[in-house]
Amino acid sequence: MHITLTGNLGSGKTTVCKLLADRGFEIYSTGTILREIAKARSLTALGVNEWVNANRNIDFDIDREVVRVASARPHDKIVFDSRMAWHFVPVSVKVFLAVEPGEGARRVFADQTRGAVEQYASPEEAARQLAARTREERERFLTIYGKDYLDMSNYDLVIDSTRQTPEDNVATIMAAWEGAG
């Protein structure tokens, strides 16, 4: 059974994915794909969202690939780090990582691994940009799929990562995954 993981920006999805990889999961990250597009086009993270919004085939291509990979490999340990994988990979443990907005912005601002695609002058600027990205993504997916990824009823497990360690979050996810198998 697969794990589909989404959540608020700055909630720790990438860190959780890396820890799941240490437990034998392959990571399939649509965010990584979009960051590569942003870098190649010299766009910011918000800019790539705006570009993808104007070029909807990008979303459709990415989501078709998620479906293809999940269908072709139903028994492989794969974590799909994607806003919409919960919808496209129905046989999965569907996880949402939540975080208080201020803490998410602080984490993103402090993360030096994000490169030029996600650089902010202050935590306040990060908070504004992350809020704009969230609005952009939510509207885009509501428009093209009629689905709200921020509706918590879509998920089997909602974890508030604000005050928990990534290791604690992984332990909770693994318990749900093992119980679902």
Rosetta constraint file for C-alpha pairs under 8 A:
AtomPair CA 1 CA 74 HARMONIC 6.50 0.50
AtomPair CA 1 CA 75 HARMONIC 5.81 0.50
AtomPair CA 1 CA 76 HARMONIC 7.05 0.50
AtomPair CA 1 CA 77 HARMONIC 6.66 0.50
AtomPair CA 1 CA 78 HARMONIC 7.95 0.50
AtomPair CA 1 CA 91 HARMONIC 6.65 0.50
AtomPair CA 1 CA 92 HARMONIC 5.57 0.50
AtomPair CA 1 CA 93 HARMONIC 7.42 0.50
AtomPair CA 1 CA 177 HARMONIC 7.57 0.50
AtomPair CA 1 CA 180 HARMONIC 7.85 0.50
AtomPair CA 1 CA 181 HARMONIC 6.34 0.50
AtomPair CA 2 CA 70 HARMONIC 7.70 0.50
AtomPair CA 2 CA 74 HARMONIC 7.32 0.50
AtomPair CA 2 CA 75 HARMONIC 7.64 0.50
AtomPair CA 2 CA 76 HARMONIC 7.19 0.50
AtomPair CA 2 CA 77 HARMONIC 5.83 0.50
AtomPair CA 2 CA 78 HARMONIC 5.23 0.50
AtomPair CA 2 CA 79 HARMONIC 5.94 0.50
AtomPair CA 2 CA 80 HARMONIC 7.60 0.50
AtomPair CA 2 CA 89 HARMONIC 7.97 0.50
AtomPair CA 2 CA 91 HARMONIC 6.97 0.50
AtomPair CA 2 CA 92 HARMONIC 4.60 0.50
AtomPair CA 2 CA 93 HARMONIC 6.42 0.50
AtomPair CA 3 CA 77 HARMONIC 7.91 0.50
AtomPair CA 3 CA 78 HARMONIC 6.42 0.50
AtomPair CA 3 CA 79 HARMONIC 4.63 0.50
AtomPair CA 3 CA 80 HARMONIC 6.22 0.50
AtomPair CA 3 CA 92 HARMONIC 5.09 0.50
AtomPair CA 3 CA 93 HARMONIC 4.77 0.50
AtomPair CA 3 CA 94 HARMONIC 6.10 0.50
AtomPair CA 3 CA 95 HARMONIC 7.27 0.50
AtomPair CA 3 CA 177 HARMONIC 7.35 0.50
AtomPair CA 4 CA 79 HARMONIC 5.68 0.50
AtomPair CA 4 CA 80 HARMONIC 4.72 0.50
AtomPair CA 4 CA 81 HARMONIC 6.21 0.50
AtomPair CA 4 CA 82 HARMONIC 7.16 0.50
AtomPair CA 4 CA 85 HARMONIC 5.72 0.50
AtomPair CA 4 CA 86 HARMONIC 5.44 0.50
AtomPair CA 4 CA 89 HARMONIC 7.34 0.50
AtomPair CA 4 CA 92 HARMONIC 6.22 0.50
AtomPair CA 4 CA 93 HARMONIC 6.13 0.50
AtomPair CA 4 CA 94 HARMONIC 4.93 0.50
AtomPair CA 4 CA 95 HARMONIC 6.01 0.50
AtomPair CA 5 CA 13 HARMONIC 7.13 0.50
AtomPair CA 5 CA 79 HARMONIC 6.91 0.50
AtomPair CA 5 CA 80 HARMONIC 5.96 0.50
AtomPair CA 5 CA 81 HARMONIC 4.90 0.50
AtomPair CA 5 CA 82 HARMONIC 6.26 0.50
AtomPair CA 5 CA 83 HARMONIC 7.59 0.50
AtomPair CA 5 CA 85 HARMONIC 7.44 0.50
AtomPair CA 5 CA 86 HARMONIC 7.36 0.50
AtomPair CA 5 CA 94 HARMONIC 6.29 0.50
AtomPair CA 5 CA 95 HARMONIC 4.86 0.50
AtomPair CA 5 CA 96 HARMONIC 5.92 0.50
AtomPair CA 5 CA 97 HARMONIC 7.47 0.50
AtomPair CA 6 CA 13 HARMONIC 6.94 0.50
AtomPair CA 6 CA 81 HARMONIC 5.99 0.50
AtomPair CA 6 CA 82 HARMONIC 5.58 0.50
AtomPair CA 6 CA 83 HARMONIC 5.18 0.50
AtomPair CA 6 CA 84 HARMONIC 7.65 0.50
AtomPair CA 6 CA 85 HARMONIC 7.96 0.50
AtomPair CA 6 CA 95 HARMONIC 6.37 0.50
AtomPair CA 6 CA 96 HARMONIC 4.97 0.50
AtomPair CA 6 CA 97 HARMONIC 6.28 0.50
AtomPair CA 7 CA 11 HARMONIC 6.35 0.50
AtomPair CA 7 CA 13 HARMONIC 7.04 0.50
AtomPair CA 7 CA 83 HARMONIC 7.35 0.50
AtomPair CA 7 CA 95 HARMONIC 7.88 0.50
AtomPair CA 7 CA 96 HARMONIC 4.71 0.50
AtomPair CA 7 CA 97 HARMONIC 4.32 0.50
AtomPair CA 7 CA 98 HARMONIC 5.52 0.50
AtomPair CA 8 CA 96 HARMONIC 7.95 0.50
AtomPair CA 8 CA 97 HARMONIC 6.42 0.50
AtomPair CA 8 CA 98 HARMONIC 5.40 0.50
AtomPair CA 8 CA 99 HARMONIC 6.22 0.50
AtomPair CA 8 CA 104 HARMONIC 7.58 0.50
AtomPair CA 8 CA 134 HARMONIC 7.88 0.50
AtomPair CA 9 CA 99 HARMONIC 7.99 0.50
AtomPair CA 9 CA 104 HARMONIC 6.21 0.50
AtomPair CA 9 CA 105 HARMONIC 7.78 0.50
AtomPair CA 9 CA 108 HARMONIC 7.89 0.50
AtomPair CA 9 CA 130 HARMONIC 6.56 0.50
AtomPair CA 9 CA 134 HARMONIC 7.63 0.50
AtomPair CA 10 CA 99 HARMONIC 7.15 0.50
AtomPair CA 10 CA 103 HARMONIC 7.56 0.50
AtomPair CA 10 CA 104 HARMONIC 4.01 0.50
AtomPair CA 10 CA 105 HARMONIC 6.27 0.50
AtomPair CA 10 CA 106 HARMONIC 7.99 0.50
AtomPair CA 10 CA 107 HARMONIC 5.81 0.50
AtomPair CA 10 CA 108 HARMONIC 5.48 0.50
AtomPair CA 11 CA 97 HARMONIC 5.81 0.50
AtomPair CA 11 CA 98 HARMONIC 5.77 0.50
AtomPair CA 11 CA 99 HARMONIC 5.05 0.50
AtomPair CA 11 CA 104 HARMONIC 5.74 0.50
AtomPair CA 11 CA 161 HARMONIC 6.11 0.50
AtomPair CA 11 CA 162 HARMONIC 7.27 0.50
AtomPair CA 12 CA 16 HARMONIC 6.11 0.50
AtomPair CA 12 CA 97 HARMONIC 7.37 0.50
AtomPair CA 12 CA 161 HARMONIC 7.29 0.50
AtomPair CA 12 CA 166 HARMONIC 7.01 0.50
AtomPair CA 13 CA 17 HARMONIC 6.07 0.50
AtomPair CA 13 CA 81 HARMONIC 7.19 0.50
AtomPair CA 13 CA 97 HARMONIC 6.99 0.50
AtomPair CA 14 CA 18 HARMONIC 6.27 0.50
AtomPair CA 14 CA 81 HARMONIC 7.86 0.50
AtomPair CA 15 CA 19 HARMONIC 6.33 0.50
AtomPair CA 15 CA 166 HARMONIC 6.76 0.50
AtomPair CA 16 CA 20 HARMONIC 6.14 0.50
AtomPair CA 16 CA 166 HARMONIC 5.87 0.50
AtomPair CA 16 CA 167 HARMONIC 7.59 0.50
AtomPair CA 16 CA 169 HARMONIC 7.26 0.50
AtomPair CA 16 CA 170 HARMONIC 6.18 0.50
AtomPair CA 17 CA 21 HARMONIC 6.10 0.50
AtomPair CA 17 CA 27 HARMONIC 6.46 0.50
AtomPair CA 17 CA 79 HARMONIC 6.99 0.50
AtomPair CA 17 CA 81 HARMONIC 7.49 0.50
AtomPair CA 18 CA 22 HARMONIC 6.47 0.50
AtomPair CA 18 CA 27 HARMONIC 7.81 0.50
AtomPair CA 19 CA 23 HARMONIC 6.76 0.50
AtomPair CA 19 CA 166 HARMONIC 7.97 0.50
AtomPair CA 19 CA 167 HARMONIC 7.43 0.50
AtomPair CA 19 CA 170 HARMONIC 7.06 0.50
AtomPair CA 20 CA 24 HARMONIC 6.65 0.50
AtomPair CA 20 CA 25 HARMONIC 5.54 0.50
AtomPair CA 20 CA 79 HARMONIC 7.72 0.50
AtomPair CA 20 CA 170 HARMONIC 6.93 0.50
AtomPair CA 21 CA 25 HARMONIC 4.40 0.50
AtomPair CA 21 CA 26 HARMONIC 5.80 0.50
AtomPair CA 21 CA 27 HARMONIC 6.70 0.50
AtomPair CA 24 CA 77 HARMONIC 6.86 0.50
AtomPair CA 25 CA 77 HARMONIC 4.78 0.50
AtomPair CA 25 CA 78 HARMONIC 5.09 0.50
AtomPair CA 25 CA 79 HARMONIC 6.26 0.50
AtomPair CA 26 CA 77 HARMONIC 6.25 0.50
AtomPair CA 26 CA 78 HARMONIC 4.67 0.50
AtomPair CA 26 CA 79 HARMONIC 6.18 0.50
AtomPair CA 27 CA 78 HARMONIC 5.93 0.50
AtomPair CA 27 CA 79 HARMONIC 5.14 0.50
AtomPair CA 27 CA 80 HARMONIC 6.21 0.50
AtomPair CA 27 CA 81 HARMONIC 7.15 0.50
AtomPair CA 28 CA 78 HARMONIC 6.98 0.50
AtomPair CA 28 CA 79 HARMONIC 6.16 0.50
AtomPair CA 28 CA 80 HARMONIC 4.82 0.50
AtomPair CA 28 CA 81 HARMONIC 6.04 0.50
AtomPair CA 29 CA 33 HARMONIC 6.80 0.50
AtomPair CA 29 CA 80 HARMONIC 5.93 0.50
AtomPair CA 29 CA 81 HARMONIC 4.56 0.50
AtomPair CA 29 CA 82 HARMONIC 6.09 0.50
AtomPair CA 30 CA 34 HARMONIC 6.32 0.50
AtomPair CA 30 CA 62 HARMONIC 7.04 0.50
AtomPair CA 30 CA 80 HARMONIC 7.84 0.50
AtomPair CA 30 CA 81 HARMONIC 6.31 0.50
AtomPair CA 30 CA 82 HARMONIC 5.31 0.50
AtomPair CA 31 CA 35 HARMONIC 6.06 0.50
AtomPair CA 31 CA 81 HARMONIC 7.22 0.50
AtomPair CA 31 CA 82 HARMONIC 6.67 0.50
AtomPair CA 32 CA 36 HARMONIC 6.20 0.50
AtomPair CA 33 CA 37 HARMONIC 6.40 0.50
AtomPair CA 34 CA 38 HARMONIC 6.11 0.50
AtomPair CA 34 CA 48 HARMONIC 7.10 0.50
AtomPair CA 35 CA 39 HARMONIC 6.09 0.50
AtomPair CA 35 CA 45 HARMONIC 6.92 0.50
AtomPair CA 35 CA 48 HARMONIC 7.88 0.50
AtomPair CA 35 CA 117 HARMONIC 6.93 0.50
AtomPair CA 36 CA 40 HARMONIC 6.13 0.50
AtomPair CA 37 CA 41 HARMONIC 6.18 0.50
AtomPair CA 37 CA 48 HARMONIC 7.34 0.50
AtomPair CA 38 CA 42 HARMONIC 5.75 0.50
AtomPair CA 38 CA 43 HARMONIC 4.63 0.50
AtomPair CA 38 CA 44 HARMONIC 6.22 0.50
AtomPair CA 38 CA 45 HARMONIC 6.61 0.50
AtomPair CA 38 CA 47 HARMONIC 7.58 0.50
AtomPair CA 38 CA 48 HARMONIC 5.36 0.50
AtomPair CA 38 CA 117 HARMONIC 6.58 0.50
AtomPair CA 39 CA 43 HARMONIC 6.15 0.50
AtomPair CA 39 CA 44 HARMONIC 7.80 0.50
AtomPair CA 39 CA 116 HARMONIC 7.72 0.50
AtomPair CA 39 CA 117 HARMONIC 6.28 0.50
AtomPair CA 42 CA 117 HARMONIC 7.62 0.50
AtomPair CA 43 CA 47 HARMONIC 5.27 0.50
AtomPair CA 43 CA 48 HARMONIC 5.74 0.50
AtomPair CA 43 CA 117 HARMONIC 6.44 0.50
AtomPair CA 44 CA 48 HARMONIC 6.13 0.50
AtomPair CA 44 CA 116 HARMONIC 7.37 0.50
AtomPair CA 44 CA 117 HARMONIC 4.49 0.50
AtomPair CA 44 CA 118 HARMONIC 6.14 0.50
AtomPair CA 45 CA 49 HARMONIC 6.51 0.50
AtomPair CA 45 CA 117 HARMONIC 5.50 0.50
AtomPair CA 45 CA 118 HARMONIC 5.90 0.50
AtomPair CA 45 CA 133 HARMONIC 7.79 0.50
AtomPair CA 46 CA 50 HARMONIC 6.40 0.50
AtomPair CA 46 CA 129 HARMONIC 6.96 0.50
AtomPair CA 46 CA 132 HARMONIC 7.40 0.50
AtomPair CA 46 CA 133 HARMONIC 5.52 0.50
AtomPair CA 47 CA 51 HARMONIC 6.15 0.50
AtomPair CA 48 CA 52 HARMONIC 5.98 0.50
AtomPair CA 49 CA 53 HARMONIC 6.04 0.50
AtomPair CA 49 CA 133 HARMONIC 7.06 0.50
AtomPair CA 49 CA 136 HARMONIC 6.97 0.50
AtomPair CA 49 CA 137 HARMONIC 7.05 0.50
AtomPair CA 50 CA 54 HARMONIC 6.52 0.50
AtomPair CA 50 CA 136 HARMONIC 7.41 0.50
AtomPair CA 51 CA 55 HARMONIC 6.26 0.50
AtomPair CA 52 CA 56 HARMONIC 5.84 0.50
AtomPair CA 52 CA 58 HARMONIC 6.24 0.50
AtomPair CA 52 CA 59 HARMONIC 7.10 0.50
AtomPair CA 53 CA 140 HARMONIC 6.48 0.50
AtomPair CA 56 CA 60 HARMONIC 6.57 0.50
AtomPair CA 57 CA 61 HARMONIC 5.91 0.50
AtomPair CA 58 CA 62 HARMONIC 6.17 0.50
AtomPair CA 59 CA 63 HARMONIC 6.02 0.50
AtomPair CA 60 CA 64 HARMONIC 6.01 0.50
AtomPair CA 61 CA 65 HARMONIC 6.26 0.50
AtomPair CA 62 CA 66 HARMONIC 6.37 0.50
AtomPair CA 63 CA 67 HARMONIC 6.34 0.50
AtomPair CA 63 CA 84 HARMONIC 7.77 0.50
AtomPair CA 63 CA 85 HARMONIC 7.58 0.50
AtomPair CA 63 CA 88 HARMONIC 7.19 0.50
AtomPair CA 64 CA 68 HARMONIC 6.11 0.50
AtomPair CA 65 CA 69 HARMONIC 6.06 0.50
AtomPair CA 66 CA 70 HARMONIC 6.10 0.50
AtomPair CA 66 CA 80 HARMONIC 7.78 0.50
AtomPair CA 66 CA 85 HARMONIC 7.02 0.50
AtomPair CA 66 CA 88 HARMONIC 7.12 0.50
AtomPair CA 66 CA 89 HARMONIC 7.61 0.50
AtomPair CA 67 CA 71 HARMONIC 5.92 0.50
AtomPair CA 67 CA 88 HARMONIC 5.92 0.50
AtomPair CA 67 CA 89 HARMONIC 6.42 0.50
AtomPair CA 68 CA 72 HARMONIC 5.95 0.50
AtomPair CA 69 CA 73 HARMONIC 6.02 0.50
AtomPair CA 70 CA 74 HARMONIC 5.64 0.50
AtomPair CA 70 CA 89 HARMONIC 6.49 0.50
AtomPair CA 80 CA 85 HARMONIC 6.38 0.50
AtomPair CA 81 CA 85 HARMONIC 7.37 0.50
AtomPair CA 82 CA 86 HARMONIC 8.00 0.50
AtomPair CA 83 CA 149 HARMONIC 6.52 0.50
AtomPair CA 84 CA 88 HARMONIC 6.62 0.50
AtomPair CA 84 CA 149 HARMONIC 6.64 0.50
AtomPair CA 85 CA 89 HARMONIC 5.56 0.50
AtomPair CA 86 CA 90 HARMONIC 6.36 0.50
AtomPair CA 86 CA 92 HARMONIC 7.41 0.50
AtomPair CA 86 CA 94 HARMONIC 5.54 0.50
AtomPair CA 86 CA 95 HARMONIC 7.94 0.50
AtomPair CA 86 CA 154 HARMONIC 7.36 0.50
AtomPair CA 86 CA 155 HARMONIC 7.38 0.50
AtomPair CA 93 CA 155 HARMONIC 7.90 0.50
AtomPair CA 93 CA 156 HARMONIC 6.29 0.50
AtomPair CA 93 CA 157 HARMONIC 7.70 0.50
AtomPair CA 93 CA 176 HARMONIC 7.19 0.50
AtomPair CA 93 CA 177 HARMONIC 6.08 0.50
AtomPair CA 93 CA 180 HARMONIC 7.24 0.50
AtomPair CA 94 CA 154 HARMONIC 7.58 0.50
AtomPair CA 94 CA 155 HARMONIC 4.86 0.50
AtomPair CA 94 CA 156 HARMONIC 5.13 0.50
AtomPair CA 94 CA 157 HARMONIC 6.36 0.50
AtomPair CA 95 CA 155 HARMONIC 5.65 0.50
AtomPair CA 95 CA 156 HARMONIC 6.15 0.50
AtomPair CA 95 CA 157 HARMONIC 4.88 0.50
AtomPair CA 95 CA 158 HARMONIC 5.87 0.50
AtomPair CA 95 CA 159 HARMONIC 7.62 0.50
AtomPair CA 95 CA 173 HARMONIC 7.53 0.50
AtomPair CA 96 CA 152 HARMONIC 7.58 0.50
AtomPair CA 96 CA 155 HARMONIC 6.46 0.50
AtomPair CA 96 CA 157 HARMONIC 6.36 0.50
AtomPair CA 96 CA 158 HARMONIC 4.78 0.50
AtomPair CA 96 CA 159 HARMONIC 6.30 0.50
AtomPair CA 97 CA 158 HARMONIC 6.02 0.50
AtomPair CA 97 CA 159 HARMONIC 5.02 0.50
AtomPair CA 97 CA 160 HARMONIC 5.99 0.50
AtomPair CA 97 CA 161 HARMONIC 6.22 0.50
AtomPair CA 98 CA 158 HARMONIC 7.03 0.50
AtomPair CA 98 CA 159 HARMONIC 5.92 0.50
AtomPair CA 98 CA 160 HARMONIC 4.61 0.50
AtomPair CA 98 CA 161 HARMONIC 5.83 0.50
AtomPair CA 98 CA 162 HARMONIC 7.31 0.50
AtomPair CA 99 CA 103 HARMONIC 6.69 0.50
AtomPair CA 99 CA 104 HARMONIC 5.93 0.50
AtomPair CA 99 CA 160 HARMONIC 5.64 0.50
AtomPair CA 99 CA 161 HARMONIC 5.40 0.50
AtomPair CA 99 CA 162 HARMONIC 4.80 0.50
AtomPair CA 100 CA 104 HARMONIC 6.19 0.50
AtomPair CA 100 CA 162 HARMONIC 6.07 0.50
AtomPair CA 101 CA 105 HARMONIC 6.13 0.50
AtomPair CA 101 CA 127 HARMONIC 6.95 0.50
AtomPair CA 102 CA 106 HARMONIC 6.18 0.50
AtomPair CA 102 CA 127 HARMONIC 6.65 0.50
AtomPair CA 103 CA 107 HARMONIC 6.18 0.50
AtomPair CA 103 CA 162 HARMONIC 6.68 0.50
AtomPair CA 104 CA 108 HARMONIC 6.24 0.50
AtomPair CA 104 CA 127 HARMONIC 7.80 0.50
AtomPair CA 104 CA 162 HARMONIC 7.89 0.50
AtomPair CA 105 CA 109 HARMONIC 5.98 0.50
AtomPair CA 105 CA 123 HARMONIC 5.75 0.50
AtomPair CA 105 CA 124 HARMONIC 7.44 0.50
AtomPair CA 105 CA 126 HARMONIC 5.34 0.50
AtomPair CA 105 CA 127 HARMONIC 4.85 0.50
AtomPair CA 105 CA 130 HARMONIC 7.09 0.50
AtomPair CA 106 CA 110 HARMONIC 6.14 0.50
AtomPair CA 106 CA 123 HARMONIC 5.41 0.50
AtomPair CA 106 CA 126 HARMONIC 7.62 0.50
AtomPair CA 106 CA 127 HARMONIC 7.95 0.50
AtomPair CA 107 CA 111 HARMONIC 6.12 0.50
AtomPair CA 108 CA 126 HARMONIC 7.11 0.50
AtomPair CA 109 CA 119 HARMONIC 7.15 0.50
AtomPair CA 109 CA 120 HARMONIC 6.22 0.50
AtomPair CA 109 CA 122 HARMONIC 6.85 0.50
AtomPair CA 109 CA 123 HARMONIC 5.59 0.50
AtomPair CA 109 CA 126 HARMONIC 6.13 0.50
AtomPair CA 114 CA 118 HARMONIC 5.56 0.50
AtomPair CA 114 CA 119 HARMONIC 7.36 0.50
AtomPair CA 115 CA 119 HARMONIC 6.67 0.50
AtomPair CA 120 CA 125 HARMONIC 6.03 0.50
AtomPair CA 120 CA 126 HARMONIC 5.54 0.50
AtomPair CA 121 CA 125 HARMONIC 6.31 0.50
AtomPair CA 121 CA 126 HARMONIC 7.61 0.50
AtomPair CA 122 CA 126 HARMONIC 6.32 0.50
AtomPair CA 123 CA 127 HARMONIC 6.12 0.50
AtomPair CA 124 CA 128 HARMONIC 6.34 0.50
AtomPair CA 125 CA 129 HARMONIC 6.16 0.50
AtomPair CA 126 CA 130 HARMONIC 5.92 0.50
AtomPair CA 127 CA 131 HARMONIC 6.08 0.50
AtomPair CA 128 CA 132 HARMONIC 6.25 0.50
AtomPair CA 129 CA 133 HARMONIC 6.14 0.50
AtomPair CA 130 CA 134 HARMONIC 6.09 0.50
AtomPair CA 131 CA 135 HARMONIC 6.26 0.50
AtomPair CA 132 CA 136 HARMONIC 6.11 0.50
AtomPair CA 133 CA 137 HARMONIC 6.03 0.50
AtomPair CA 134 CA 138 HARMONIC 5.96 0.50
AtomPair CA 135 CA 139 HARMONIC 6.06 0.50
AtomPair CA 136 CA 140 HARMONIC 6.08 0.50
AtomPair CA 137 CA 141 HARMONIC 6.17 0.50
AtomPair CA 138 CA 142 HARMONIC 6.08 0.50
AtomPair CA 138 CA 148 HARMONIC 6.39 0.50
AtomPair CA 138 CA 149 HARMONIC 6.79 0.50
AtomPair CA 138 CA 150 HARMONIC 7.43 0.50
AtomPair CA 139 CA 143 HARMONIC 6.00 0.50
AtomPair CA 140 CA 144 HARMONIC 6.17 0.50
AtomPair CA 141 CA 145 HARMONIC 5.44 0.50
AtomPair CA 141 CA 146 HARMONIC 6.59 0.50
AtomPair CA 141 CA 147 HARMONIC 6.08 0.50
AtomPair CA 141 CA 148 HARMONIC 6.75 0.50
AtomPair CA 141 CA 149 HARMONIC 7.67 0.50
AtomPair CA 142 CA 146 HARMONIC 4.29 0.50
AtomPair CA 142 CA 147 HARMONIC 4.89 0.50
AtomPair CA 142 CA 148 HARMONIC 5.64 0.50
AtomPair CA 143 CA 147 HARMONIC 7.97 0.50
AtomPair CA 149 CA 154 HARMONIC 7.34 0.50
AtomPair CA 152 CA 158 HARMONIC 7.15 0.50
AtomPair CA 157 CA 173 HARMONIC 7.79 0.50
AtomPair CA 157 CA 176 HARMONIC 7.82 0.50
AtomPair CA 159 CA 169 HARMONIC 7.09 0.50
AtomPair CA 160 CA 164 HARMONIC 7.41 0.50
AtomPair CA 161 CA 165 HARMONIC 7.09 0.50
AtomPair CA 161 CA 166 HARMONIC 7.47 0.50
AtomPair CA 161 CA 169 HARMONIC 6.99 0.50
AtomPair CA 164 CA 168 HARMONIC 6.22 0.50
AtomPair CA 164 CA 169 HARMONIC 6.81 0.50
AtomPair CA 165 CA 169 HARMONIC 6.41 0.50
AtomPair CA 166 CA 170 HARMONIC 6.18 0.50
AtomPair CA 167 CA 171 HARMONIC 6.18 0.50
AtomPair CA 168 CA 172 HARMONIC 6.32 0.50
AtomPair CA 169 CA 173 HARMONIC 6.24 0.50
AtomPair CA 170 CA 174 HARMONIC 5.94 0.50
AtomPair CA 171 CA 175 HARMONIC 6.15 0.50
AtomPair CA 172 CA 176 HARMONIC 6.42 0.50
AtomPair CA 173 CA 177 HARMONIC 6.09 0.50
AtomPair CA 174 CA 178 HARMONIC 5.91 0.50
AtomPair CA 175 CA 179 HARMONIC 6.05 0.50
AtomPair CA 176 CA 180 HARMONIC 6.11 0.50
AtomPair CA 177 CA 181 HARMONIC 6.30 0.50
